[in-house]
Each structure stands twice: as structure tokens, then as C-alpha cells.
Amino acid sequence: MKKIGLFIAVLLLAGIVVGSEAFAQRPMGGRGGGGGRVPAGARIYDVNTVQTVTGDILTIETATNTRNTGGYGVGIHLLMKVDKDTVSVHLGPAAFVSRQGVKLEVKDRIEVRGSKVTLAGKPTIIAAEFKKGDKTVRLRDDSGFPLWGGGGRRR
């Protein structure tokens, strides 16, 4: 009787170990490569609404929101004057953007390429890249996946 109990205990333990290992290896967020969850901005980015706008930065704001910054915590949002309109632009995590080596300031003229979506009832561009002068900063891959998210392809 002890042998049967020991046999069952070994099978259960083996099942737990194998099952937890398989779960740990499963890519999360449907992206693979980087594990972790997909930042919310990646889910709302729509490749069918990508456009390029050029304008002047009116304000640069930081917003604490770990949900949209892949856990980085502080995101960079711009308000830009584009023609006669004011456009909200979400760049990405402040830590990631600052590491790209391009300093943005109010009154800078930049070009932004990204997905135009509606957030909180307002038109917003989720930036894939921006250009200031002769420098281009890539923030997302061609499918809109954030390069700070661990599974994006840097180019």
C-alpha cells in the first residue's frame, strides 16, 4: 500500500513540475520573444490609421500610467499644433524615449508618424516614430508593437 501511495505522490509532483515549466515558457500577450504582458498602447495601435503629421510642440507632459508604458511608469505625452488643430501625441515611456538621445522642447518642430485613435473621446496619435531635424527615433515596429516591450524588433 505504501508503494502505491509513493507512486501517486511522485506522479503528482512530476505533473506539477512539468505543468509549471510549460506554463513559464508560454509567451504571454500573443507576442512571444519578450514575455510579460503587452502594453495597452500596443493593443489600440491600428496600422490602418497610420498617418504622418508635422507641427510644433505646445506642451510636453509626463503621465504616470504603468498600464500604457509596459511597466515603466511614466509616459511622455505631447500637445502639438498641426495646422489649425491641436493634436495629442503619446510617445512612450519617459525612460525609453530619453535613452534615444533626442531632446524635445516646447516650440520644437517635429514630424510624427503613428496611429490616429480616439482616447478619452479625443483624437490622439500613438507614435511609432518621430523626427526632429535629421534625427529619427523609432518607438514601435511596423505592426505597432512597442520597442520597449521586449518583443519588438529594433532597426
Stockholm file with secondary structure:
# STOCKHOLM 1.0

chainA/1-155         MKKIGLFIAVLLLAGIVVGSEAFAQRPMGGRGGGGGRVPAGARIYDVNTVQTVTGDILTIETATNTRNTGGYGVGIHLLMKVDKDTVSVHLGPAAFVSRQGVKLEVKDRIEVRGSKVTLAGKPTIIAAEFKKGDKTVRLRDDSGFPLWGGGGRRR
#=GR chainA/1-155 SS CHHHHHHHHHHHHHHHHHHHHHHHHSCSTTTCSSCSCCCHHHHHCCGGGEEEEEEEEEEEEEEECTTTTTTCCEEEEEEEEETTEEEEEEEEEHHHHHTTSCCCCTTCEEEEEEEEEEETTEEEEEEEEEEETTEEEECBCTTCCBGGGSSSCCC
#=GC SS_cons         CHHHHHHHHHHHHHHHHHHHHHHHHSCSTTTCSSCSCCCHHHHHCCGGGEEEEEEEEEEEEEEECTTTTTTCCEEEEEEEEETTEEEEEEEEEHHHHHTTSCCCCTTCEEEEEEEEEEETTEEEEEEEEEEETTEEEECBCTTCCBGGGSSSCCC
//
